[in-house]
């Protein structure tokens, strides 16, 4: 699942005043620039753009008196929510995707819980290799539980929205559990290497 942001942008007060003034006055340079964008060559448009920039600078300096003195320039762009990009928008395919991902998730969780139960209940399996396997099953449950349940809920509710904090939490847990999986597999592989190549 991928995240795509849709920010909500608020206009700064002095910029709103400037745009209101320039659009209300319909200054000749603004109108000529807009009408000549379709007909003039590039060099003429560059000159008119520079003239428009000069006009913008003069308007901003004159409209600065209209703004209150305690307003500071700050970034008012906020990202309140993110939109998840799913696999398909086709409504006929949603039940198939729901059944597929629900069955894969249930098999993964139940299989790992069975491994955890077997290792913890049998005293013969209390060896380093099964200790790593026990922890790998826990990490695997956490890894799949960070993204798949949210995706299943999104398929049911037809909503692809996630909060910014929720997306950060999901990505953090995904990276943490993925790193745990990788480290445990590395340690298990080294343990097997030592047991085969350097037996006691």
Buried (B, 14 or more C-beta within 10 A) or exposed (E): BEBEEEEEEEEBEBEEBBBEBBEEEEBEEBEBBEEEEEEBEEEEBEEBEEBBEEBBEEBBEEBEEEBEEEEEEEEEEEEEBBBBEBEEEEEEEBEEBBEEBBEEBEEBBEEBEEBBEBBEEEEEBEEEEBBBBBBBBBBBBBBBBBBBBBBBEBBEEEEBEBEBEEBEEBEEBBEBBBEBBEBBEEBBEEEEEEEEEEEE
